[in-house]
Amino acid sequence: MPIIRHEPSKILSKVVEANNFVYTAGVVPEDLSKDVKGQTADVLKEIDRLLKLCGTDKSHVISATIWVPDIRLREQMNEAWNAWTEGKNLPGRACIEAKLADPRILVEIAVIAAK
């Protein structure tokens, strides 16, 4: 079984393909001046890019893990999430309150998708 690692850094690969699955690292926004809805939209756009790089798309997402620093941000985050999913092909999902690496980061998302 070949394992393909895309866009590696010193500590992680942004996305990995193995056994007909695609695993993203936790994706965080680049523009930290936006609110949680804007940051979530940016993160989901990056996830779209990573999935496309591996020959799949959001309709094949099986599981998503979402981290927010304050669970009260979940409603605004869900506005961007719902716009992205359009209520179709919804994955299993967890939304977890957690301290993130930078206090300006309001959301981090990792997904697993089928090829």
N, C-alpha and C positions, 0 to 999 in steps of 0.2 A: 504494500500500500504506500504510494508516494505521499509525502507531506510537502505542501508548497507554502512557503512563508513569504508574504508580501510586505514591503515597506518596513523592513526591520530597523530597529534602533539598537542602542546599547543594552536596553532592558526588555524589549518586547517587539513582536511583529504586530502591525496594525490589524492584519487579518491573516488567518491560516486556513488552508484547505486540506481536509483529510477525510478519506472514506466517504466521499460524496456529501460532505458537510462543510460549512463555512462558519468559522468562529471569529468574531471581531474581538479586539481588545475593548476595554472600556473607552468609549469615545466621549471626549469633552469638547465644549465649544472653544473656538479661537477668539471670538469677540466677547469678552467678559463684561462689556458695558451694557449688554442687553438684559432684559428681564428674563424670567425663567421660560416664558413662552417663546421668546426670540432665540434663546440659547437652545431650547429643545428643537426648534425648527432647524437650526444650524447643524446640530448633532445628527438629526435624521437625514439631512441632505448629505452629510459625510458618510453615514451608513449606506445610503443609496449608492454613493460612489464606490465604496469598498465592496458591496455586494456585486455591482456591475463588473468590477475588476475581476471577480471570481466567476462570472458567468451566471449569476442568479439575480434575484430581486426581492423586494419586500414581500411579495406574495408567497414566498417560500420560507419566510421567517417562522421558526418553530417555537423559539423561546426568546424572551427579552428580560433582562435584569436592568432595572432603573434605580439609580441612587440619587436622592435629593438631600440637601443638608437640613431641611425642615419639611416634615411631611405635609405641612399646610400649603406648600407650593405645588402639591400634587394636582389640584384642580386646574391651575393655569398650565402646568406641564401637560395634562391630559387634553387641553384644547389643541395644542400642537400635535400631540400623538393622534388624536381622533381625526384631525385634518389629514395627517399622513396616511393612516390606515384606511380612511374612508369607510370604516366599519366592516371592512372585508378582510378575509384571511387572517383573523386575529390570532396571534400566538399565545401560548401560555406566558404569563408575565408576573414578575414580582416588582414591587416598588418599595424601596427600603430607605429609611432615614439613616443617613450616615455622615460623619464628618468627612468632607472631601479634601483633596490635596491643597487647594487654594480656596480661601473663603469667598472669592468672587465667582467660583464655579457653582452654578445653581442646579446642574443636572449632569449625570454621566450615564451612558447607556451602552450595554453590550448585548449582542444578539448572536443566536445560532440559527443558521438557515440551511435548508437542503439545497443541493445543486440542481 
